[in-house]
Amino acid sequence: MINQTFWKGKKVFVTGHTGFKGSWLCLWLHSLGADITGYSLKPPTTPSLFEQCKITEITKTLTGDIRDYNFISTMIAECDPDIIFHLAAQPLVRKSYSNPIETYETNVLGTVNVLEAVRELTMNSFKKRALVNVTSDKCYENKEWLWGYREHETLGGFDPYSNSKACSELITSCYLNSFFNPNNYSKHQLALASARAGNVIGGGDWASDRLVPDCIRAILNKEEIKVRNPYAIRPWQHVLEPLSGYLLLAQKLFTDGVVYNGGWNFGPNDDDVIPVEALVHLLYKTWGEKEKLQIIDGEQPHEAHLLKLDCSKAKKLLDWSPRWNIFEAISKVAEWTKAYQKKENLRKYCIDQINAYNGVI
């Protein structure tokens, strides 16, 4: 389980902390008593969870591009963190088709920059550290299997986004072998892992070209939701599910070292791997609004039809498992959005959901 005593006072460096997932992670880390430094570009959406929850009040926020090696290396050195979470990324499949260069620069070179900055740090500041590189379930070579991909399966990726995340995984493996080899742990003292999550949903995601945010906008604006690939099957999970995995993994890396190096899957149970159209029906039913749905015909950029993760490794070795099924996850999205409509204190509301996830309330 996540140990609050462990996290209290830990110096944590988070890249991509202005994004949806990064903002939720900062809120959780703050509730655990961590000392957080965030490095990112300005929030990618308007509105943004980062601004709605006033994350600048609970973190030292550094505005910078993950592609700027000199700046990121200087900031990591100044922070001298115990734990690093690398979340900064270009996270959208469709955007990767329109801007592949930015996608590769951010997701590939950005990973190199973070790992190289940490390598330089380990040569100049000797202490125990842990680094979790967050990639994606889409890093696997998708063969449309009915069963879930395991951590040792072949990496690939059809589209630029997915492929860039496979590249990020390969870079992580390279640095693990070349510079942070487990056999030399006593010298570098860095434990390194990658985390591959499914399709995350949750309150405060305002991204474009992403299913649940698009549905929420349509509901709030009383518009028709346009759905592409209605029969595509995805591993849906609430954002707190993979974040709990990242926190557990970082905790284990720091306390037990190289035993927990390598790749880790964090996805939902098989019952929550459902088609896009079914998720839309569930969201509208949970919201209590009559459905306004239009299926977009015509040729669309390629996206995987079926994608599942096998999370046996995390369940057995980290004692991690999903807590909220798809019905609970959608319910939490609807509850958060209604709190947003009522202009409630959204930071407090997020912390309440984190506590509910942990069984505190």
C-alpha positions in Angstrom: 0.0 0.0 0.0 1.0 3.6 -0.4 2.9 4.7 2.7 2.3 8.3 3.8 5.2 8.1 6.2 7.5 7.2 3.2 6.4 10.2 1.1 6.4 12.8 3.8 9.2 15.3 3.0 10.4 13.4 -0.1 11.7 15.7 -2.8 9.8 14.8 -5.9 10.4 16.1 -9.4 7.4 15.8 -11.8 7.7 16.6 -15.5 4.4 17.4 -17.3 2.8 18.5 -14.0 0.5 21.0 -15.8 -1.3 18.2 -17.7 -4.4 16.3 -16.6 -2.6 13.3 -15.1 0.3 15.4 -13.8 -2.1 17.7 -11.9 -3.9 14.7 -10.2 -0.4 13.3 -9.3 0.7 16.6 -7.7 -2.6 16.7 -5.7 -2.0 13.2 -4.4 1.7 13.8 -3.6 0.8 17.0 -1.8 -1.8 15.1 0.3 1.0 12.7 1.2 3.3 15.5 2.4 5.8 15.4 -0.5 8.0 18.4 -1.5 7.1 18.8 -5.2 8.9 20.5 -8.0 7.0 20.6 -11.3 8.6 21.2 -14.7 6.3 21.8 -17.7 5.0 24.1 -20.4 1.9 26.1 -19.6 -1.3 24.2 -19.2 -2.3 22.6 -22.5 -6.0 23.3 -22.2 -8.5 26.0 -21.2 -9.9 25.4 -18.7 -7.3 23.2 -17.1 -7.3 21.1 -13.9 -3.9 22.7 -13.1 -5.4 26.1 -12.9 -8.7 25.0 -11.4 -7.0 23.4 -8.5 -4.3 26.1 -8.1 -1.4 23.6 -8.4 1.1 26.5 -8.2 0.2 26.8 -4.5 1.3 23.3 -3.7 4.3 22.9 -6.0 7.4 24.8 -7.0 6.4 25.3 -10.7 9.1 25.7 -13.4 7.9 26.6 -16.8 10.1 25.0 -19.4 10.2 22.8 -22.5 11.2 19.1 -22.0 13.2 19.5 -25.3 15.5 22.1 -23.7 18.3 19.9 -22.3 20.3 22.7 -20.7 17.3 24.0 -18.7 15.9 20.7 -17.6 19.3 19.4 -16.5 19.9 22.6 -14.5 16.5 22.4 -12.8 16.8 18.7 -11.9 20.3 19.4 -10.5 19.0 22.3 -8.4 16.1 20.2 -7.1 18.3 17.2 -6.4 15.2 15.0 -6.1 14.7 11.7 -4.4 12.1 10.6 -6.9 11.4 11.6 -10.5 8.1 11.1 -12.4 8.5 11.8 -16.1 5.1 12.5 -17.5 5.8 15.3 -20.0 4.6 14.2 -23.4 2.6 15.0 -26.5 -0.3 12.6 -25.5 -2.7 12.6 -28.4 -2.8 10.0 -31.2 -4.6 12.3 -33.8 -2.3 15.2 -33.1 0.7 12.9 -33.8 -0.6 12.5 -37.3 -0.7 16.2 -37.9 2.5 17.0 -36.1 4.8 14.0 -36.0 8.0 16.0 -35.6 6.8 17.7 -32.4 5.5 14.3 -31.2 8.9 12.6 -31.6 10.9 15.6 -30.3 8.8 15.7 -27.2 8.3 12.0 -26.5 11.7 10.7 -27.6 14.2 13.5 -27.2 12.3 14.6 -24.0 12.9 11.1 -22.5 16.6 11.3 -23.5 16.9 14.7 -21.9 15.4 13.6 -18.6 17.5 10.4 -18.3 20.7 12.2 -19.3 20.0 15.0 -16.8 19.6 12.3 -14.1 22.7 10.5 -15.2 24.7 13.7 -14.9 23.1 14.3 -11.5 24.1 10.8 -10.2 27.7 11.5 -11.2 27.8 14.7 -9.1 25.4 14.1 -6.2 25.6 10.7 -4.6 22.4 9.4 -3.0 19.6 6.9 -3.5 17.0 7.8 -6.2 14.1 6.4 -8.1 12.8 7.3 -11.6 9.5 6.3 -13.2 9.1 7.0 -16.9 5.4 7.1 -17.8 4.7 5.8 -21.3 1.5 4.2 -22.7 -0.3 0.9 -23.3 0.0 1.8 -27.0 3.8 1.2 -26.9 3.2 -2.4 -27.8 3.1 -3.8 -31.3 -0.6 -4.2 -31.5 -1.6 -7.5 -33.0 -5.3 -7.1 -32.1 -5.0 -10.1 -29.7 -7.9 -11.0 -27.4 -5.6 -11.4 -24.5 -3.6 -8.6 -22.7 0.0 -7.7 -23.6 2.6 -8.5 -21.0 5.7 -6.4 -20.2 8.0 -8.6 -22.3 5.9 -8.4 -25.5 7.3 -6.8 -28.6 7.2 -3.0 -28.7 6.0 -1.2 -31.8 3.3 1.4 -32.4 1.4 2.0 -35.7 0.9 5.8 -35.4 3.6 8.4 -34.5 2.3 8.8 -30.9 2.3 5.1 -30.2 5.6 4.6 -31.9 7.2 7.5 -30.0 6.1 5.8 -26.8 7.8 2.6 -27.9 10.9 4.6 -28.6 10.7 6.1 -25.1 10.6 2.5 -23.7 13.6 1.5 -25.8 15.6 4.5 -24.6 14.7 3.7 -21.0 15.9 0.2 -21.5 19.1 1.5 -23.1 19.9 3.8 -20.2 19.1 1.0 -17.7 21.6 -1.3 -19.4 24.3 1.3 -20.3 24.3 3.8 -17.4 22.1 2.5 -14.6 23.0 -1.2 -14.8 21.7 -3.1 -11.8 25.2 -4.6 -11.3 26.5 -1.2 -10.6 23.7 0.0 -8.4 26.1 0.7 -5.5 27.8 3.3 -7.7 24.9 5.2 -9.3 22.1 4.3 -6.8 19.3 4.9 -9.3 16.4 2.4 -9.7 14.6 2.9 -13.0 11.3 1.7 -14.3 8.7 2.5 -17.0 4.9 2.5 -16.5 2.3 1.6 -19.2 -1.3 2.6 -18.4 -4.5 2.2 -20.2 -7.0 4.9 -21.3 -7.4 7.1 -18.3 -10.6 9.1 -17.5 -11.4 11.4 -14.7 -12.7 14.8 -13.7 -10.7 17.8 -15.1 -9.6 16.3 -18.4 -10.4 19.0 -21.0 -8.2 17.7 -23.8 -9.5 17.8 -27.4 -10.0 14.7 -29.5 -10.3 12.5 -26.4 -13.6 10.6 -26.0 -14.7 11.5 -22.4 -13.8 15.2 -22.5 -15.5 15.5 -25.9 -18.6 13.9 -24.3 -18.5 16.2 -21.3 -18.2 19.3 -23.5 -21.2 18.0 -25.6 -23.3 17.5 -22.5 -22.4 20.8 -20.9 -23.1 22.7 -24.2 -26.2 20.6 -25.0 -24.6 19.5 -28.3 -24.4 16.3 -30.2 -21.4 14.1 -29.5 -19.6 12.9 -32.6 -18.0 9.5 -32.2 -15.5 7.8 -34.5 -14.5 4.2 -34.2 -17.5 3.3 -32.1 -16.6 -0.4 -31.9 -13.0 0.1 -30.9 -12.3 -1.7 -27.6 -10.2 0.1 -25.0 -8.9 -0.5 -21.4 -10.8 2.3 -19.6 -9.7 3.2 -16.1 -10.0 6.1 -13.7 -6.9 8.3 -13.5 -6.3 7.4 -9.9 -5.8 3.7 -10.8 -2.5 4.1 -12.7 -1.4 6.9 -10.4 -1.6 4.6 -7.5 0.5 2.2 -9.4 3.1 4.8 -10.2 3.3 5.8 -6.5 3.6 2.2 -5.4 6.3 1.5 -8.0 8.3 4.6 -7.1 8.1 3.6 -3.4 9.4 0.1 -4.1 12.1 1.4 -6.4 13.4 3.7 -3.7 13.2 1.3 -0.8 14.2 -2.0 -2.5 16.2 -0.8 -5.5 16.8 -2.6 -8.8 14.4 -5.5 -7.9 11.6 -3.4 -9.4 13.5 -2.1 -12.4 11.9 -2.5 -15.9 8.4 -2.2 -17.4 5.1 -2.4 -15.6 1.5 -2.5 -16.8 -1.3 -0.7 -15.0 -4.7 -1.4 -16.6 -8.3 -2.3 -15.7 -9.8 -5.7 -15.2 -11.1 -7.4 -18.3 -14.7 -6.5 -17.5 -13.8 -2.9 -17.9 -12.3 -3.3 -21.4 -15.4 -2.1 -23.4 -16.2 -0.5 -26.8 -16.2 3.3 -27.3 -19.9 3.4 -28.0 -20.7 1.4 -24.8 -18.7 4.0 -22.8 -20.6 6.8 -24.3 -24.0 5.1 -23.5 -22.8 4.6 -19.9 -21.7 8.2 -19.5 -25.0 9.6 -20.7 -27.0 7.2 -18.6 -24.9 8.1 -15.5 -25.3 11.8 -16.2 -29.1 11.4 -16.6 -29.3 13.1 -20.0 -30.9 11.9 -23.2 -28.2 10.8 -25.6 -27.3 12.8 -28.6 -24.9 10.7 -30.6 -23.7 10.8 -34.2 -21.4 8.1 -35.6 -18.8 9.7 -37.9 -18.6 7.8 -41.2 -15.7 7.9 -43.7 -12.0 7.2 -43.5 -10.3 8.0 -40.2 -6.6 7.9 -39.2 -5.7 4.4 -38.1 -6.3 3.6 -34.4 -6.1 0.2 -32.8 -9.4 -1.7 -32.7 -8.6 -3.9 -29.6 -6.0 -3.3 -26.9 -5.7 -4.9 -23.5 -3.0 -5.1 -20.8 -2.0 -8.1 -18.7 -1.3 -6.6 -15.2 -0.4 -9.9 -13.5 3.1 -8.6 -12.7 1.9 -5.5 -10.8 -0.9 -7.5 -9.0 1.6 -10.1 -7.8 4.7 -8.2 -7.1 3.4 -4.7 -6.1 0.1 -6.0 -4.6 -1.6 -3.5 -6.9 -5.0 -4.0 -8.4 -7.8 -1.7 -9.8 -10.3 -0.5 -7.1 -13.0 1.3 -9.2 -14.7 -0.5 -12.0 -15.9 1.3 -15.1 -19.3 2.2 -13.6 -17.6 3.8 -10.5 -15.1 5.5 -12.7 -17.7 7.1 -14.9 -19.7 8.0 -11.8 -16.7 9.9 -10.4 -16.3 11.8 -13.7 -19.9 12.8 -13.6 -19.7 13.8 -9.9 -16.6 15.9 -10.5 -18.1 17.7 -13.5 -21.3 18.5 -11.6 -19.1 20.0 -8.8 -17.4 22.1 -11.5 -20.8 23.3 -12.7 -21.7 24.3 -9.1 -18.4 26.2 -8.8 -17.3 24.1 -5.8 -13.7 24.0 -4.5 -12.2 21.6 -7.0 -8.9 21.0 -5.3 -10.8 19.9 -2.2 -13.1 17.8 -4.4 -10.2 16.1 -6.0 -8.6 15.3 -2.6 -12.0 14.0 -1.4 -12.0 11.6 -4.4 -8.4 10.5 -3.6 -9.4 9.8 -0.1 -12.5 7.9 -1.3 -10.2 5.8 -3.6 -8.0 5.1 -0.6 -11.0 4.1 1.6 -10.4 7.0 4.0 -13.9 8.4 3.6 
